[in-house]
């Protein structure tokens, strides 16, 4: 699905884009040139067609070489999905070609809304009615793919007065929108992850993609979480491949590897089946459980890789790529909705 040239480039630059921001826009541009953002987007919108599961598979292949690139892929592709599924899409169709090519960055700033739905925190952005639009103020503390040159972010806004929150797309060139410096992360520093401050930024009605954020996110949740699952799939697949390459059939941990491989195949099959047949729309708990299981499997398998490779995996520079993947695996449980938030949701009503 993905060219050898792109996978080779990601492999060669994985450490650099994990620790620095120098190639951040280059990542987006290369993924776009490869046509990865068009996968699973209907041809009538300028995409290459195919199923949404094809997009998840493409993201997982990227994740097997660089979680930084996969995390950006997730934020950008989720933005595209939110745009094309919006009833307001015709008003934004002109922007899609630049999004599909990776020339223009789309960011998904819905972590706060996800926490709101779980009863964890209030919506951070407030909106005050203003002559056919809204003055938006507040802060988003963690958003990825905020390319410093230009971007649009999709996020939730709570109107003052208690009306239902809505989802809007907000451009970085609007007065009152301010991007922070990149957050200092222990990994994935090239993901253009930063905070956003909104100070009476005027958002017109045309920018409202979904008038009811709660209803929209319930509808869009399988796509949002499905792509996130692709990150775990890719990282786990890479560690499984490393284990296979570095352990003989007689290795004492080989049986653990075989068991984990079967579990991986089963989880992947269940994920793709549920995304394809729409099961997760009516049974979101199944998707929550799958994402938790995939993250737990990924963390187990990377520990198995460490034990099989032994001390050399802990040495630099020979173990630097393993160390990168180890740090990447530590990030997976934190991506909103986090594992803790998913478990809280499973304990209550969905």
C-alpha positions as CSV (number, residue, x, y, z in Angstrom):
1,X,0.0,0.0,0.0
2,X,2.9,2.4,0.8
3,X,5.9,2.8,-1.4
4,X,9.3,1.4,-0.3
5,X,10.7,4.9,-0.8
6,X,8.5,6.5,1.8
7,X,8.9,3.7,4.3
8,X,12.7,3.9,3.9
9,X,12.6,7.7,4.4
10,X,10.6,7.3,7.6
11,X,12.9,4.6,8.9
12,X,16.0,6.7,8.1
13,X,14.6,9.8,9.8
14,X,12.6,8.2,12.6
15,X,15.0,9.2,15.4
16,X,15.3,12.8,14.0
17,X,11.6,13.4,13.8
18,X,11.1,11.8,17.2
19,X,13.5,14.3,18.9
20,X,13.3,17.5,16.7
21,X,10.8,19.5,14.8
22,X,12.9,20.2,11.7
23,X,11.1,17.8,9.4
24,X,7.6,18.3,10.7
25,X,6.0,19.8,7.6
26,X,8.1,17.5,5.4
27,X,6.3,14.5,7.1
28,X,2.9,15.9,6.2
29,X,3.9,16.7,2.7
30,X,5.4,13.3,2.0
31,X,2.4,11.5,3.4
32,X,0.2,13.6,1.2
33,X,2.3,13.1,-1.9
34,X,2.0,9.4,-1.3
35,X,-1.8,9.7,-1.4
36,X,-2.3,8.4,2.1
37,X,-4.7,11.1,3.2
38,X,-7.0,10.3,0.2
39,X,-7.4,6.6,1.2
40,X,-10.9,5.9,2.3
41,X,-12.1,9.3,1.1
42,X,-14.8,9.0,-1.6
43,X,-13.7,9.8,-5.2
44,X,-16.5,12.3,-5.5
45,X,-14.6,14.4,-2.9
46,X,-11.3,13.9,-4.7
47,X,-10.1,11.0,-2.7
48,X,-9.0,7.6,-3.9
49,X,-12.0,5.7,-2.6
50,X,-11.8,2.4,-0.7
51,X,-13.0,1.6,2.8
52,X,-12.2,3.4,6.0
53,X,-10.3,0.3,7.1
54,X,-7.9,1.0,4.3
55,X,-7.0,4.3,6.0
56,X,-6.5,2.5,9.3
57,X,-4.2,0.0,7.6
58,X,-2.2,2.8,6.0
59,X,-1.8,4.6,9.3
60,X,-0.7,1.4,11.0
61,X,2.0,0.9,8.3
62,X,3.3,4.4,9.0
63,X,3.2,3.7,12.8
64,X,5.4,0.7,12.3
65,X,8.2,3.0,11.2
66,X,7.4,6.3,13.1
67,X,4.8,7.0,15.7
68,X,5.5,10.8,15.2
69,X,4.3,10.5,11.6
70,X,1.4,8.3,12.6
71,X,0.2,10.7,15.2
72,X,0.2,13.5,12.7
73,X,-1.5,11.2,10.2
74,X,-4.2,10.6,12.8
75,X,-4.9,14.2,13.6
76,X,-4.8,15.3,9.9
77,X,-6.9,12.4,8.6
78,X,-9.5,12.7,11.4
79,X,-9.8,16.4,10.5
80,X,-10.5,15.4,6.9
81,X,-13.1,12.8,8.0
82,X,-14.9,15.4,10.1
83,X,-14.9,17.8,7.2
84,X,-16.3,15.5,4.5
85,X,-19.0,14.1,6.8
86,X,-20.2,17.5,7.9
87,X,-23.5,18.9,6.4
88,X,-21.5,22.1,5.9
89,X,-18.9,20.3,3.7
90,X,-19.9,22.2,0.4
91,X,-18.8,25.4,2.1
92,X,-15.3,24.0,2.8
93,X,-14.8,21.8,-0.3
94,X,-12.3,24.3,-1.7
95,X,-9.9,23.4,1.1
96,X,-9.9,19.6,0.6
97,X,-7.3,19.4,-2.2
98,X,-4.6,21.1,-0.1
99,X,-5.6,18.9,2.8
100,X,-5.3,15.7,0.8
101,X,-1.9,16.7,-0.6
102,X,-0.5,17.6,2.8
103,X,0.1,21.2,1.8
104,X,-2.4,22.5,4.3
105,X,-2.6,21.1,7.9
106,X,-5.7,20.0,9.6
107,X,-5.7,19.5,13.4
108,X,-8.1,17.7,15.6
109,X,-8.6,19.5,18.9
110,X,-11.4,17.4,20.5
111,X,-9.6,15.9,23.5
112,X,-11.4,18.4,25.8
113,X,-14.8,17.5,24.3
114,X,-14.1,13.8,24.8
115,X,-13.3,14.5,28.5
116,X,-16.5,16.6,28.8
117,X,-18.5,13.6,27.5
118,X,-16.9,11.5,30.2
119,X,-17.8,14.0,32.9
120,X,-14.1,14.7,33.6
121,X,-13.9,18.5,32.7
122,X,-15.9,21.4,31.3
123,X,-15.5,22.5,27.7
124,X,-12.5,24.9,27.6
125,X,-13.7,27.2,24.8
126,X,-16.7,29.5,25.2
127,X,-18.6,31.3,22.5
128,X,-20.5,34.6,22.7
129,X,-23.0,35.4,19.9
130,X,-21.6,38.1,17.6
131,X,-23.5,39.3,14.5
132,X,-24.1,36.0,12.7
133,X,-21.1,34.3,14.3
134,X,-19.4,33.7,17.6
135,X,-16.6,35.3,19.6
136,X,-14.6,32.3,20.8
137,X,-12.3,32.5,23.9
138,X,-10.4,29.9,25.9
139,X,-7.5,27.5,25.5
140,X,-6.7,24.0,24.1
141,X,-3.7,22.6,26.0
142,X,-2.6,19.8,23.6
143,X,-3.2,19.7,19.9
144,X,-1.0,17.9,17.3
145,X,-0.2,18.8,13.7
146,X,-0.3,22.6,14.3
147,X,2.1,23.5,11.5
148,X,3.5,26.9,12.4
149,X,3.0,28.3,8.9
150,X,-0.8,27.7,8.7
151,X,-3.4,25.2,9.9
152,X,-7.1,24.8,10.7
153,X,-8.3,23.1,13.9
154,X,-11.6,21.5,14.5
155,X,-12.8,21.8,18.1
156,X,-15.9,22.1,20.4
157,X,-17.3,25.4,21.6
158,X,-19.7,25.9,24.5
159,X,-22.1,28.9,23.8
160,X,-22.6,31.2,26.8
161,X,-26.1,30.8,28.2
162,X,-26.1,27.0,28.2
163,X,-27.0,26.1,24.6
164,X,-25.6,22.9,23.3
165,X,-21.9,22.9,22.3
166,X,-21.1,22.9,18.6
167,X,-18.1,21.8,16.6
168,X,-16.3,24.4,14.4
169,X,-13.3,24.6,12.2
170,X,-11.1,27.6,13.1
171,X,-8.2,28.9,10.9
172,X,-4.9,29.9,12.4
173,X,-5.0,33.2,10.5
174,X,-8.0,34.5,12.4
175,X,-7.2,37.4,14.7
176,X,-7.3,36.2,18.3
177,X,-5.8,32.7,17.6
178,X,-2.4,32.2,19.1
179,X,-0.2,29.1,18.9
180,X,2.3,28.4,21.6
181,X,5.8,27.1,21.0
182,X,6.0,23.3,20.5
183,X,5.4,21.4,23.8
184,X,8.5,19.7,25.1
185,X,7.8,16.0,24.8
186,X,9.9,13.0,25.7
187,X,9.1,11.6,22.3
188,X,7.4,12.6,19.0
189,X,8.9,16.1,19.1
190,X,8.4,16.5,15.4
191,X,4.6,16.1,15.6
192,X,3.9,19.9,15.8
193,X,2.1,19.5,19.1
194,X,1.4,22.8,20.9
195,X,-1.3,24.7,22.9
196,X,-3.8,27.2,21.4
197,X,-5.1,30.3,22.9
198,X,-8.3,31.9,21.6
199,X,-9.1,35.5,22.6
200,X,-12.4,36.7,21.1
201,X,-11.6,35.0,17.8
202,X,-14.6,35.7,15.5
203,X,-15.9,32.4,14.0
204,X,-18.7,32.8,11.4
205,X,-21.7,30.4,11.2
206,X,-20.3,28.8,8.0
207,X,-17.4,27.4,10.1
208,X,-19.8,25.4,12.3
209,X,-19.4,21.8,11.0
210,X,-21.8,20.2,13.5
211,X,-24.4,22.2,15.5
212,X,-24.6,19.6,18.2
213,X,-21.2,18.3,19.3
214,X,-22.5,15.6,21.5
215,X,-24.6,14.0,18.8
216,X,-21.8,14.4,16.2
217,X,-19.1,12.8,18.3
218,X,-21.2,9.7,19.1
219,X,-21.7,9.4,15.3
220,X,-18.0,10.1,14.5
221,X,-16.5,8.1,17.4
222,X,-15.7,4.9,15.4
223,X,-13.6,6.9,12.9
224,X,-11.9,8.9,15.6
225,X,-11.0,5.8,17.7
226,X,-10.5,3.5,14.7
227,X,-7.6,5.6,13.4
228,X,-6.1,5.7,16.9
229,X,-6.2,1.9,17.0
230,X,-4.0,2.0,13.9
231,X,-1.2,3.5,15.9
232,X,-1.1,0.5,18.3
233,X,-1.5,-1.9,15.5
234,X,1.5,-0.6,13.7
235,X,3.8,-0.4,16.7
236,X,2.9,-3.9,17.8
237,X,3.4,-5.3,14.3
238,X,6.9,-3.8,14.3
239,X,7.8,-5.3,17.6
240,X,6.4,-8.7,16.6
241,X,8.5,-8.5,13.4
242,X,11.6,-7.7,15.5
243,X,10.9,-10.6,17.8
244,X,10.6,-13.0,14.9
245,X,13.9,-11.8,13.4
246,X,15.8,-12.1,16.7
247,X,14.6,-15.3,18.2
248,X,15.1,-18.9,17.1
249,X,12.3,-21.5,17.2
250,X,13.8,-22.9,20.4
251,X,13.9,-19.6,22.3
252,X,12.1,-19.9,25.6
253,X,10.0,-16.9,24.8
254,X,9.0,-18.1,21.4
255,X,5.8,-19.6,22.6
256,X,4.8,-16.3,24.2
257,X,5.5,-14.7,20.8
258,X,3.3,-17.2,19.0
259,X,0.4,-16.6,21.5
260,X,0.7,-12.9,21.2
261,X,0.8,-13.1,17.4
262,X,-2.5,-15.0,17.4
263,X,-4.0,-12.4,19.8
264,X,-2.8,-9.6,17.5
265,X,-4.4,-11.2,14.5
266,X,-7.7,-11.7,16.3
267,X,-7.9,-8.1,17.6
268,X,-7.0,-6.7,14.2
269,X,-9.7,-8.8,12.6
270,X,-12.3,-7.8,15.1
271,X,-11.4,-4.1,14.7
272,X,-11.6,-4.1,10.9
273,X,-14.8,-6.1,10.9
274,X,-16.5,-3.8,13.4
275,X,-15.4,-0.7,11.4
276,X,-16.6,-2.2,8.1
277,X,-20.0,-3.4,9.3
278,X,-20.9,-0.4,11.4
279,X,-21.1,-2.5,14.6
280,X,-19.3,0.2,16.7
281,X,-22.0,2.8,16.0
282,X,-24.5,0.8,18.1
283,X,-22.0,-1.0,20.3
284,X,-19.3,1.5,21.2
285,X,-18.2,-0.5,24.2
286,X,-16.8,-3.1,21.9
287,X,-14.5,-0.5,20.3
288,X,-13.5,0.8,23.8
289,X,-12.5,-2.7,24.8
290,X,-10.6,-3.3,21.6
291,X,-8.6,-0.1,21.9
292,X,-7.6,-1.0,25.5
293,X,-6.7,-4.5,24.5
294,X,-4.5,-3.3,21.6
295,X,-2.6,-0.9,23.8
296,X,-2.0,-3.5,26.5
297,X,-0.9,-6.0,23.8
298,X,1.5,-3.4,22.4
299,X,3.1,-2.8,25.7
300,X,3.5,-6.5,26.4
301,X,5.0,-7.2,23.0
302,X,7.6,-4.4,23.3
303,X,8.6,-5.8,26.7
304,X,9.0,-9.2,25.1
305,X,11.2,-7.6,22.4
306,X,13.4,-6.1,25.1
307,X,13.8,-9.5,26.8
308,X,14.6,-11.3,23.6
309,X,17.2,-8.7,22.4
310,X,18.7,-8.5,25.9
311,X,21.2,-5.9,27.0
312,X,22.1,-4.8,23.5
313,X,18.6,-3.2,23.2
314,X,19.6,-1.0,26.2
315,X,22.8,0.2,24.6
316,X,23.2,3.3,22.5
317,X,23.4,3.7,19.5
318,X,22.5,0.0,18.7
319,X,19.3,0.2,20.8
320,X,18.2,3.7,19.9
321,X,15.4,2.6,17.6
322,X,14.1,0.2,20.3
323,X,14.3,3.0,22.9
324,X,12.2,5.2,20.5
325,X,9.5,2.6,20.2
326,X,9.6,2.0,23.9
327,X,8.8,5.7,24.5
328,X,6.2,5.6,21.8
329,X,4.4,2.7,23.5
330,X,4.3,4.7,26.7
331,X,2.4,7.4,24.9
332,X,-0.4,5.2,23.6
333,X,-2.4,4.9,26.9
334,X,-2.4,8.7,27.2
335,X,-4.0,9.6,23.9
336,X,-7.5,11.0,24.5
337,X,-9.7,9.2,25.3
338,X,-7.0,7.6,27.5
339,X,-7.2,4.1,28.8
340,X,-8.3,5.5,32.2
341,X,-11.1,7.5,30.6
342,X,-12.2,4.4,28.5
343,X,-12.3,2.3,31.6
344,X,-14.4,4.9,33.4
345,X,-16.7,5.0,30.4
346,X,-17.0,1.2,30.5
347,X,-18.0,1.3,34.1
348,X,-20.9,3.7,33.4
349,X,-23.3,4.3,30.6
350,X,-22.0,5.0,27.0
